[in-house]
Amino acid sequence: MAKKAKPAFDLNAFLATADGGRTVATYKKGGAVFAQAEPADAVFYIQKGKVKIAVTSDQGKEAIVAILGTGDFFGEGCLIGQPLRLAAATAMTDCTIMRMDKPTMVRVLHEEPMLADRFMAHLLTRNTRVEEDLVDQLFNSSEKRLARILLLLANFGKEGRAEPIATRISQETLAEMIGTTRPRVSFFMNKFRSLGFIEYNGNLEVHPSLLSVVLHD
């Protein structure tokens, strides 16, 4: 008797449906997805919204290490045996997020090449971003770092154009992300606006011309 063929794996359905080790939850802006130092036992996938990944020192100083959006994974440290979260994850907007427990994620990565490819692409992109951030901090001025962060937040380059930044991001948050002070961020934001590189029109709009700040020596 012929074996019944296994149904084709539907990646989009898998990343949108709660079933067997997967749960989907909504978070209000400011809601904690997980806290620093809590047990690391799951991987998360952002279906909608933006999430801030931040580390807090023993002295209470916070450093933002990533801002992630729709289609991004996070919390993957559990897959390499990380027992506790090294950072906290907080919703920057209203979010819809899937939680995949570690055994489920490990099993599906082994069984389904489509998900494994998607996940590997995510890891490579994150690794490249970390390297770029390090170079940015070591060699670029705070003005260039701010311009680069604004372009990244606007998804510049993903579709060949910048998108409005719908998430309201304070100047204090931007200062934390680039390692400078809020007054310096305010100065450069006003400069970028006067030069026509950005606009405040309900949302913050970033124009491709801001790239000239990053490329200028």
Order of alpha helices (4+ residues) and beta strands (2+ residues): alpha-beta-beta-beta-beta-beta-beta-beta-beta-alpha-alpha-alpha-alpha-alpha-beta-beta-alpha
